[in-house]
Amino acid sequence: MRGRHESTGGSRLTAPAAHRAVAGLTCPVVGFFVARLLEHLVPSLPTVLTYAVCLAVALTLGWRAWSARIDLGARSLRVHNTLATTTVDRRDVRRVSSSGRLEWRRGGDRPVRLPSEALRGAWWTLGTGRTAYALNRERLESWARLTARLDLDQEAA
């Protein structure tokens, strides 16, 4: 029996919850210190507005850090990182490196290497959660390998 990510593509790869929580909760702390730094370097900025803007940006980044994932669809995948979301067609995926980068091609261009927070832990994780990240890489490699088989199945139909 095939797994969910093989048959329908309806699967989600995420980093361990503790890693995502720490990344999400540190964003507001960093935002506070950025606001303090701006207040110190540019004293003409309104204090309340500076803190409000920095907090809003930090909370947005914190939410995106918490929800960092890879959504495996039937025809494409979406990589949601803290700063950007990228959609990659299933046929363009070339390989998944052990360093947590997804390699894909845009048309005839050279390969693009896209890092993903769901495939490799940050430096501050100190190597914890290795098995979860390895499992995510394996599932993504398996999903990418199915492209040829699905293309053959569609041509036969």
Steps between C-alpha positions, in 0.01 A plus 500: 500500500634841407533777756297820491780701347542244221142457388342842522788726577302635795775510759682755712861490617590708806790538738453376857251714692756604762733638232218691333382636836844629595543662156154656522541630855843654444372725221314742734805513729724591208237751384511670840878535483482631143250763616733599785791523258299717260390719788865545600637556148217718367361697797270703274277196437183490713558245775153342507483472123848346481413234757161435337646449152786282626260292708260457206780386270643272772162339571447439128843340469436300818177362358673410174784332693246295695317398183810421290428185301500327165161416350520207258227524240410275210667723240723735698645575839499820701793583723392737778804650674508789746577761236354361176267243346596328177299267278691238300347278232540130572681431171760771570625345827846349442626389842498560874844550654601379844562865594126569478490667161251418229649519152271579208512648150305793363451415134842470333682709757767374734393320816359701790579388854230589746567453872210382711448529873308171495796304359789605723523634851648841572838531671342568838322162505842345572419195291184403687215367291731348238267209438200726436693703243639181339148359477377821335783480243420134430130572454578786263743285300236227478240753386738632231586148375133428440489762223620260232259228613204739506589628152504141369163429664347811338636411155363146527151625586 
